[in-house]
Amino acid sequence: MRIAISSQNFRTITSHAGKSRRFMLFDIDADSTITERERLELPKGMSLHDTGGPHHPLFEQGLTHFLTGSAGERFVERMAAQGIEVIQTSATDIPEALKTLAAGQPLPPAAPHEH
């Protein structure tokens, strides 16, 4: 499992995935080992909201999942077109959320997203 997390502060899971420019990338191996791969800090104008088409640095990461506090319907559709499942959650603690995912447990759902 390769996961991107929207994290504007590189400490917590943050909302508005399409407008985010900061992401933490993790791998969760078959034995549930969690490894941080890298942090992406994209320049202004490179949020998914600002860019169109199938080309974006996130799409080059081999992601299987995207974890965020909230995302609009278009964002979810755009990720799905790249084979990436979006998980929206009210959880904000990154290590705890990753441990929950590694254990195969569901995360608490996010509040409805209004766009």
C-alpha positions as CSV (number, residue, x, y, z in Angstrom):
1,M,0.0,0.0,0.0
2,R,1.4,3.4,-1.0
3,I,-0.3,6.3,0.7
4,A,-0.2,10.1,0.2
5,I,-1.5,12.2,3.0
6,S,-2.6,15.8,2.6
7,S,-0.7,17.7,5.4
8,Q,-0.2,21.4,5.1
9,N,1.8,21.4,8.3
10,F,3.6,18.0,7.9
11,R,2.3,17.1,11.3
12,T,-1.4,16.3,10.9
13,I,-3.9,15.1,8.3
14,T,-5.4,18.3,6.8
15,S,-8.5,19.0,4.7
16,H,-9.1,20.4,1.3
17,A,-7.0,17.8,-0.5
18,G,-7.4,19.4,-3.9
19,K,-6.0,22.7,-2.7
20,S,-3.1,21.2,-0.7
21,R,0.5,21.5,-1.9
22,R,2.1,19.5,0.9
23,F,2.0,15.8,1.1
24,M,3.6,13.0,3.1
25,L,4.1,9.7,1.3
26,F,4.2,6.4,3.1
27,D,4.4,2.7,2.3
28,I,2.6,0.0,4.4
29,D,4.1,-3.4,3.7
30,A,2.4,-6.8,3.8
31,D,3.7,-7.3,7.3
32,S,2.2,-3.9,8.4
33,T,5.5,-2.1,8.5
34,I,5.0,1.7,8.0
35,T,7.8,3.6,6.3
36,E,7.8,7.3,5.4
37,R,9.1,7.6,1.8
38,E,9.2,11.4,1.4
39,R,7.5,14.7,1.7
40,L,6.4,16.7,-1.2
41,E,6.1,20.5,-1.1
42,L,4.9,21.7,-4.4
43,P,5.2,25.3,-5.6
44,K,2.3,27.7,-5.8
45,G,0.0,26.8,-8.7
46,M,0.7,23.1,-8.4
47,S,-2.2,22.0,-6.3
48,L,-4.4,19.4,-7.9
49,H,-7.1,22.1,-8.0
50,D,-4.9,24.4,-10.0
51,T,-3.6,21.7,-12.5
52,G,-5.6,19.8,-15.1
53,G,-5.1,16.6,-17.0
54,P,-3.4,13.4,-16.0
55,H,0.0,14.9,-15.2
56,H,0.8,15.8,-11.7
57,P,3.8,14.9,-9.4
58,L,1.4,12.8,-7.2
59,F,0.5,10.6,-10.1
60,E,4.1,9.6,-10.5
61,Q,4.4,8.1,-7.0
62,G,2.6,4.8,-7.6
63,L,0.0,5.6,-5.0
64,T,-2.8,3.2,-4.1
65,H,-4.5,5.4,-1.5
66,F,-4.8,9.1,-0.6
67,L,-5.7,10.1,3.0
68,T,-7.3,13.4,3.7
69,G,-9.6,15.3,6.0
70,S,-11.9,16.3,3.1
71,A,-12.1,16.2,-0.7
72,G,-14.6,17.3,-3.3
73,E,-16.3,14.9,-5.7
74,R,-14.2,15.9,-8.6
75,F,-11.0,15.2,-6.6
76,V,-12.2,11.7,-5.7
77,E,-13.1,11.1,-9.4
78,R,-9.7,12.4,-10.6
79,M,-7.9,10.1,-8.1
80,A,-10.1,7.1,-9.1
81,A,-9.1,7.7,-12.7
82,Q,-5.5,7.2,-11.6
83,G,-6.4,4.0,-9.7
84,I,-6.1,5.8,-6.3
85,E,-8.6,5.3,-3.6
86,V,-9.4,8.4,-1.5
87,I,-10.0,7.9,2.2
88,Q,-11.6,10.9,3.9
89,T,-11.4,10.9,7.7
90,S,-11.9,13.0,10.8
91,A,-8.7,11.6,12.2
92,T,-5.8,14.0,12.3
93,D,-3.0,12.0,14.0
94,I,-0.9,10.6,11.1
95,P,0.9,7.8,13.0
96,E,-2.4,6.6,14.6
97,A,-4.2,6.7,11.2
98,L,-1.5,4.7,9.5
99,K,-1.5,2.1,12.3
100,T,-5.3,1.8,11.9
101,L,-4.9,1.3,8.1
102,A,-2.1,-1.2,8.6
103,A,-4.3,-3.2,10.9
104,G,-7.0,-3.3,8.2
105,Q,-9.4,-1.2,10.4
106,P,-11.6,1.6,9.1
107,L,-10.8,5.2,10.1
108,P,-13.5,7.5,11.5
109,P,-15.4,9.1,8.6
110,A,-15.0,12.8,7.7
111,A,-17.7,15.3,8.0
112,P,-19.6,15.9,4.7
113,H,-17.6,18.0,2.3
114,E,-19.3,21.1,0.9
115,H,-17.8,22.6,-2.2
